[in-house]
């Protein structure tokens, strides 16, 4: 397998060198013609040749790092709420149902924001819209740490979700358009792997802050440890925005808008940073846009621009359900709903389940019980004493350690997808991951010890990660450039509905019929994985 993959890499490198050589020969020919006649008449190189001619070096590595950090900041904002639930329970007077709605509120925001920002990214550009969405995410996160009531907290977590929902589809559309075909799968998997980095960071932040009595509390205002933790979690998205100031717009998007010279300038800058050579030595002078749906760029007043935006948003969405894309779009909607219902319906409740389980074992160290048995015990043994009136800490540090362990668990899976996504293919990882994670979720109900619970949670997180990485690649590659951000936004709309449904149902049933949501998670993951067989193969294919 290693030899076969090496041969594939060598083959890809040879193909890339041939493209660059061809472009250089074309450049020499064009210069010669221009010297003789002063005019250039050539259909130009295709976009794949142009992007390959920039080489692969510092620019791409830095771009992937920034995209990964943006993805990590989204992961931090999503997971931080589930971690602080036990600590914030008393300050915000939350029931289990309230916790379910709070965990879901960021997904409501993502559902609305993803569609709006995704469509705007196809109209006004990936980079600038991505930066605005990251700022919305960061500022709303900071403000939410300062509000003192549950309704206000819920509101600002929704606004934070608006920002997260925009950055996720735009990151994939933006980064994918800078990548040559033979490197795209690995690059997107690296960005996807930063989701694990975000999970690890948020767990480390929680361990370093939440268990300690820091901050201050007055009769009318509280800014204690979990609020400080929330403020810290909002900073990565703002830091990413600052880094993006020095990044260019996607050259493919610029070509789509008829800005050929600007696109060439971006490609020349990429060439210079990757090869430390003069931009004049970049071999491509003209790009053939016959395979792109060039839309042009018009200047209009605010009202006409607003009407045009609404009209384009509708037509962009409608185009996804046309004859050529209908089957792919519907299949991706169903798969996204299934995987996010399964993953977030269970994953975001793991910190809460770990906390309850650890508190039970602190009092009954010799017992062996399932997660659902612990929940029943927790509900029936509180007596007249509320957890908020107890002298015991709201969050057991060991539960946070367990969360950190499960956050690190996907590392081997991320490495596997990074090195083999372009050889084994997207469909293999998607189907394999969802089927196996469905079986794993089914087993959560039957484990009897805290160690077994941690191991199963680690396996669930690790195998689910492969499916998300594959789905991220497919979402960026299955749709044409002029619809890519919109398509990612629409499919992620279905994903957010699944995540909301999973969280709310878990909140309703966890204290009543604990087995029901776990079996639903297992069923939907297996069903969604089976749908993966219907998708076309996009491995090493050029973007359209």
Steps between C-alpha positions, in 0.01 A plus 500: 500500500779743586679425170176544306431834665859611428454415134181706497686798648780465245246476219326813623830687521592396145160616372539833677846553348360425153228761552755759612733419207210535257405835652860625477520398135174686439641807677808500274281464191267783608794730574641424155170575328455817703849621400424447132144631475431680827185293545423178682225269376487178698233308683729472804569227754229339709469580869652169611816577302509854640469391864753218456750743344518694829675201660420382851678662788483768767183669372299177501632386837416837659158505332417151627613597851274809502209295365565235762512758778166641380357148513644451850339825619162369381553174688588692816182709481282193453652276767558769767130520585466126559803509732373789712147358544565354849682814616238743362200294611448683830593850382248479215244274678499237224312172483609210277255624236651850522844346451379323188365825356818688591717239327269524199485879482839532330369262232191713447736789436719287275193387304398859421851646477640222283239558230527880507880523516547215250285672239671835566837325454402403145385857430753726677806277546615225736766695692316815605179317596702241694672776696169665592353169619803435721467845659129438572590169662772646722315812616179309579702245698659771713169677564333170596755458778383829654119460495337387823169336400423178316286661221774756424766229507290292261463799265872573473586133455261510203684804358831322554354210302420740215873569471606135533246400235654738251864417556463122458377487135715796398822349636457190281402695189784751549784257573400238240524753215871558570589128485620292202294185445767257622547692828143606575389194696799508735475877552130488584558209737767702683248782543241251620754364749511840668153422631676257732748776588205719598354222714833451677547874558153546647554203733836643613344844555226337708745303715711811560211732591160349590591297815659803668337780696611797291329816381262703713136491610281790619127501584416631151786376280698179475817435304623169636714219361264360237441851362875561476524166319232616254686826431821312427315269260383799294850633430621249231241617246610863545867402471424312177333812357817700561711237323265505199559870434816406307344217297366556144161421353460164326637528143228263376234730646669802337490323162134420559435873543694589183799646689769324296788740575431487873499119488835497318643735764393262778652202317824692447518581871444132582779409256736751664432380855526133406815524288674822615511616138390815318127508415600568137633144482153357563436315171124557457385827341149408391243267658228329301167551680288296260430246776388769746172687508641854489248739655667840485511771763250788502483814712149589625345713770414346838133425428566343160790306649270369776234390249767340281638312802156360589439399140841335462460319831171349382638403160819355651292278727253405226787395272609236751172316442519510122512183296881467496553546876173381656610147594835613639343785699228286658746221586737748664210653697400162642858397583576833671181474708580144604865548596439818700193364678709201602823677585376811679203324653745287695836682495385827656340306784813300580638765745167504687482119505864475615431746781195305626682170468805625689289643782323165534828304514639741759222382733483138377854403393430125492187515281478424129213679328403619153470866411122481501497339845710787635260753354207327667688494829591868466139588446363292789755567770511874522240508773429843643848632427553676171840461332526878524473479881769233531851578619647272233648661186262517205764357266716201588853560363521133401203554268697777327801268471272246331386771258865576418573132437207468259612821325845353428362162389432597133872569434574162331186531285596851393848385401356207305270727299776756437731243343246272331198715406637545147577130454218312676242762402231710662220242471702232678562717805143634511326162484749319724485774763124538524429127512762439770401804708137383488601165647711678763212729604279193542755358745499805734183371663657169602835595658530460878814683622633853474805371313278323247300818452816703430635241256172484309476881491854515360419244232178683411684831463785346301289316243254792465788731413581303184144549376507874562835536321370312196174696499693829513693398188187384317310817584772716346547283190153384393367844403615757239687815605209745454286289736765361737446723804122488460508120467710465814263734683187313389637156586623630833149639557378141506796413723403768754141375506638155579728637774212698655268201491767278655572743784137581580390136494793402719405773747139383512569128525826477696325509839194304389576237233878511469524211251275665241736777379799261497321252275380784274860620464614150401222453245549835324878462476469157338226620261700810403812295438309275261398805295870574438506226235278723279752785475744535205874473552681839508847379600774691310237661272541862389262762637238630256 
